[in-house]
Amino acid sequence: MARKILGNKAEVESAGFMPMFDGAAPDAVAILNELFDVDISQHRPKDVSELSLGEYDRIIVLDAYVYNTMSKLMKDHSDKLVLWDTEDPFGQDRETYERVAKWLNAHLRKHLAPLLFSR
């Protein structure tokens, strides 16, 4: 969603701590495709350790525990961290995936797009 909204005005990556799965959950794939015309069927999670985090302007974290952990690991760059504490839909029903996807889409449009297009 971020790539579609922001286009080529930003570099977007998706990463986590020790990602455990090979791809996106089937409900996530279906919902993003149906609601936002976004294909994540080929998405493969990266480990946050694969990225040079100091090079990013913003690092959006979707979980308070991960945010606190990253704040400790990135003391020199903790000002780049932004917490959007939202529900993790993994293992939940389809309605939860849809609710979280709509919430994330709204946050991306409200908070990130204006930053890029006001430059």
C-alpha positions as CSV (number, residue, x, y, z in Angstrom):
1,M,0.0,0.0,0.0
2,A,2.8,2.4,0.9
3,R,4.5,1.9,-2.5
4,K,1.2,2.5,-4.4
5,I,0.4,5.6,-2.4
6,L,3.8,7.1,-2.4
7,G,5.0,6.0,-5.8
8,N,8.6,6.7,-6.7
9,K,8.8,9.6,-4.2
10,A,10.0,7.2,-1.4
11,E,11.8,4.0,-0.9
12,V,9.6,1.6,1.0
13,E,10.8,-1.6,2.7
14,S,9.0,-4.1,4.9
15,A,10.9,-5.9,7.6
16,G,10.6,-7.5,11.0
17,F,12.6,-9.2,13.7
18,M,13.3,-12.8,12.6
19,P,10.5,-13.2,10.1
20,M,9.2,-16.7,10.4
21,F,7.1,-17.2,7.2
22,D,7.9,-17.3,3.5
23,G,5.2,-14.9,2.4
24,A,2.1,-12.9,3.3
25,A,-1.0,-14.6,4.8
26,P,-3.6,-15.6,2.2
27,D,-6.2,-13.3,3.8
28,A,-3.8,-10.4,3.6
29,V,-3.1,-11.1,-0.1
30,A,-6.8,-11.4,-0.9
31,I,-7.9,-8.2,1.0
32,L,-5.1,-6.0,-0.3
33,N,-5.9,-7.1,-3.8
34,E,-9.6,-6.8,-3.5
35,L,-9.8,-3.5,-1.6
36,F,-6.7,-1.6,-2.8
37,D,-5.6,-3.3,-6.0
38,V,-2.3,-4.1,-4.4
39,D,-0.6,-7.5,-5.2
40,I,1.5,-8.8,-2.3
41,S,1.4,-12.4,-3.4
42,Q,5.2,-12.4,-4.0
43,H,6.0,-10.5,-0.8
44,R,8.8,-12.1,1.2
45,P,9.6,-10.7,4.6
46,K,13.1,-9.3,5.3
47,D,14.9,-9.3,8.6
48,V,15.4,-5.8,9.9
49,S,19.1,-6.7,10.3
50,E,19.4,-6.8,6.4
51,L,18.6,-3.0,6.2
52,S,20.8,0.0,6.9
53,L,18.2,1.6,9.1
54,G,20.2,4.8,9.7
55,E,19.7,5.7,6.0
56,Y,15.9,6.0,6.3
57,D,14.0,9.2,7.1
58,R,11.2,7.4,8.9
59,I,10.8,3.9,10.3
60,I,7.2,3.1,11.0
61,V,6.8,0.4,13.6
62,L,3.4,-1.3,14.0
63,D,3.9,-2.8,17.5
64,A,4.8,-1.2,20.8
65,Y,7.1,-4.1,21.9
66,V,9.1,-3.9,18.6
67,Y,9.2,-0.1,18.9
68,N,10.7,-0.3,22.4
69,T,13.2,-2.9,21.2
70,M,14.2,-0.8,18.2
71,S,14.5,2.3,20.3
72,K,17.2,0.5,22.4
73,L,19.0,-0.9,19.3
74,M,18.9,2.4,17.4
75,K,19.9,4.9,20.1
76,D,21.6,7.1,17.5
77,H,18.6,7.1,15.2
78,S,15.6,6.7,17.6
79,D,14.2,10.0,16.4
80,K,13.4,8.3,13.1
81,L,11.1,5.8,14.7
82,V,7.4,6.3,14.5
83,L,4.9,4.1,16.4
84,W,1.6,3.2,14.8
85,D,0.5,0.7,17.4
86,T,-2.0,-1.5,15.6
87,E,-3.5,-4.9,15.9
88,D,-1.6,-7.8,14.4
89,P,-4.1,-9.6,12.2
90,F,-2.0,-12.8,11.9
91,G,-4.1,-15.8,12.7
92,Q,-7.3,-13.7,13.1
93,D,-10.4,-13.8,10.9
94,R,-10.8,-12.1,7.6
95,E,-12.7,-9.2,9.1
96,T,-9.6,-8.4,11.2
97,Y,-7.3,-8.4,8.2
98,E,-9.8,-6.0,6.5
99,R,-10.0,-3.7,9.5
100,V,-6.3,-3.5,9.9
101,A,-5.7,-3.0,6.1
102,K,-8.2,-0.1,6.0
103,W,-6.6,1.5,9.2
104,L,-3.1,1.2,7.7
105,N,-4.2,2.7,4.4
106,A,-5.9,5.6,6.1
107,H,-2.7,6.3,8.2
108,L,-0.5,6.1,5.2
109,R,-2.6,8.6,3.3
110,K,-3.0,10.9,6.3
111,H,0.5,10.9,7.7
112,L,3.0,10.0,4.9
113,A,1.6,11.3,1.7
114,P,1.4,14.9,2.8
115,L,5.1,14.8,3.9
116,L,6.3,13.8,0.5
117,F,4.0,15.9,-1.6
118,S,4.7,19.1,0.4
119,R,8.4,19.1,-0.5
